Amino acid sequence: MLDHIHQATTERDFNIAFQMAMRFAENSPYKKFIDPNTISNIIVGAMKSKDAIVLLCGEMGMIVVMMVPFIYGEVKMAVELAWWVEPIHRASKVGTALWNAAEVWAKANGAVGMTMISLDDEVGKVYEKYGYELKERTYFKEL
């Protein structure tokens, strides 16, 4: 099952990733700002870029990661843009397998670290279990 993690490169991969990204977006606190065309462009851009990757585990889950320059130094960081595991597969190891594969890709591409986004303490505890540390919190105000 978990040996099916692969880099999205085909139109079928795009369709699977897009549908999961839309479910990710619809479940986010920012769902009222969602634009399907923007999500499509992000996925296509990540699939084509040498500085980003879309990884799929069949139709069970996906992760989109992008390399960015570190704002305060001369190193690169990997940033998770979207990480989604279908609800029926969340008790499996799909999510951690995806992000482990993303870490391998990021390290191979020169990243010194990777940031993951958590919308709640439950996911944060999972990250901490695998060596991630809480560094900052994001606050949002609609204008």
N, C-alpha and C positions, 0 to 999 in steps of 0.2 A: 504494500500500500504506500508506504512513505518513500519507496525507491522510485516513485513516479514524479518526483519533483523535477521540474525542468524549466528552462528559460522560455518565456513566451516569445514566439517568433512568427507564428502563422495567423491567418485570419481567424481560424477556429479558436486559437489561443486568445486572440484579441476579444472575440465574442464572449468567451468564458470570463476573462478578466474584467471586461466592461460590466457584465451582469453582476459579478461579485462586488465590484467597486460601487455600483449603484446601490446595492444592498447595504454596503458599508456606509455610504453617504446618507442613505435614508434612515439609518440607525444612529447617526451622529447628531450632536446638539445643533449642528449648523444646517440641518436638512432644508430649511426654508430658503437657503442661499444656493442650493444645488443647481448646477446647470449641466445637463447631460453632455453638451458639446464640449465643455471644458474638461469633464471627466474623460471623454473620448480622446481629446487632445493630449491629456496627461499620459494616458496609457500608451497611445501611439508614440508620443515623444520618448517615453521611458523604454519602449520596445526598440526604438531606433538609436538611442543614445549610448555612447560608450560609458557615460557617467551615470547611468541608471539601469535598473533591471526590474523586470516583472517575472516573478517566480510563481509557478502554479503547481499544486499537488492535485492533479486530475481536476475534478470539479468540486473538490472538497474545501479548497482554500487557496489563498494567494497573498503575496506580499509585494509591495512596490517600494523600492528603495532608490534614493538618489544620493550621489556624492556631491558634497558642497565644500567650499573652502571654509575653514574655521575662521570665524569673524575676528578673533583676537590673535591669530598666529598663522604660520606658514605651513599648516598641515591640512589634510582633508578629513572630513567627517562623513559618515553615512547617516542619512536621515530617512526614517520610515515615513512614507507618504500615506500608505494604506496597508492595513493588515486585516484580512478577513478570513474567518473559518466558518463554514456553514454550521448553523446551530446543532445539527445532528452529529457533527464530527468534533464538537468542542471538548468532549471528554477523552478524545484520542490524543495522539502526539502530533497531529498535523500542524498545529500552530507553532510549536517549538521546533519542529523539523523545518518548517519554512523559514523561521527567523534564524535558525542555525545555518541554513544554506545561504541566507542573505549575509550573515556575518562572514562566512567563508569568502563569498564574492567580494564583500567590502574590503576585507583584509588583503585579498589578492590584488585589489585595485588601489592600495595605498592608504586606506582609511586607518586612522589611529583610534577611532571610536565610533560607536553607533548610538543614535538616539531613537528611542521608541516612545510612542505617545500612549498615554493611558487616560481614559476618561473616568476611571473609578479606582478605588483602593484595591479591589479584588484583582484586577489586571496588574496593578502596580506590585502586588505581592508576588505574582507569578514572575514578573521581571526580576524582582529582587532575589527570588529563588535561584535564578540563573545568572546572578552576578551583576545585574544592573543596579545603579544607585540613583535615588531621587536627587536631582541637582537643581531643578527650577520648577516653578509652577506657572501656568499660564492663566491669566484672568481675561475675561472677555466682557465687553459692554457693547450692546447694539446701538448704533448711532442713527 
